[in-house]
Structure formats: structure tokens, C-alpha cells
Amino acid sequence: MVADSKLSRSNGGFMIIFGVVLLIIGFITGIAIVWTIGTIVLVVGLVLWLFGALGHAVGGRRHYY
């Protein structure tokens, strides 16, 4: 199960994985909206991961898992 992996419990880890999957699907199928959504989800996941790694609380929460 994905929720049990260490990466998905880290800040933004699930969003990073989901964004990469959407990017791959969008690239293979040629659907531009999936590619765009994947890019947005990936960037948001990376920002959450970065803020969590730096120890900053985002949105009033210190941990996102």
C-alpha cells in the first residue's frame, strides 16, 4: 500500500509521486491537460517537501502525513 511507504509520509511525497505519474501518462498519451496538471502537482509537492525539510510549518501544520 502506498500510504505505508516512507516517501509518501514525508512532506509532499505523495504529491511528488502522483505528479511524476501524471507527467508520464500525459507524455505517453499526448494529453496536454494531464501533462499540465502533473506539472502543477509536482511543483506543489516539491514546495511542500522543501518547506518540510527546512522545518517550516505550512498552512499551520508542521507535518503533512
C-alpha positions in Angstrom: 0.0 0.0 0.0 1.4 3.4 -0.9 0.4 5.0 2.4 2.8 2.8 4.3 5.9 3.8 2.4 8.3 6.3 4.0 8.3 8.6 1.0 4.6 9.0 1.0 4.7 10.0 4.6 7.2 12.7 4.0 6.2 16.3 3.2 4.7 16.3 -0.2 6.0 12.8 -1.0 2.7 11.5 -2.3 2.2 14.6 -4.4 5.6 14.2 -6.0 4.9 10.6 -6.9 1.5 11.5 -8.2 2.8 14.4 -10.3 5.5 12.2 -11.9 2.9 9.5 -12.7 0.7 12.2 -14.3 3.6 13.6 -16.3 4.5 10.1 -17.6 0.8 9.4 -18.5 0.4 12.8 -20.2 3.7 12.4 -22.2 2.8 8.9 -23.4 -0.8 9.6 -24.3 -0.2 13.2 -25.6 -3.0 14.7 -23.5 -1.8 18.2 -22.6 -4.2 18.8 -19.7 -2.8 15.7 -17.9 0.7 17.0 -18.5 -0.2 20.4 -17.1 -1.9 19.0 -14.0 1.1 16.7 -13.4 3.5 19.6 -13.6 1.4 21.6 -11.1 1.0 18.7 -8.7 4.8 18.0 -8.9 5.7 21.6 -8.2 3.3 21.9 -5.2 4.7 18.6 -3.9 8.3 19.8 -4.2 7.5 23.1 -2.4 5.8 21.2 0.5 8.7 18.8 0.6 11.2 21.7 0.7 9.4 23.6 3.4 9.1 20.4 5.5 12.8 19.7 5.1 13.6 23.2 6.2 11.4 22.8 9.3 8.8 25.4 8.3 5.2 24.9 9.1 3.0 25.4 6.0 -0.7 26.1 6.4 -0.5 25.8 10.2 0.8 22.3 10.1 4.3 21.1 10.6 3.8 17.6 9.1 1.8 16.5 6.1 1.2 12.8 6.6 
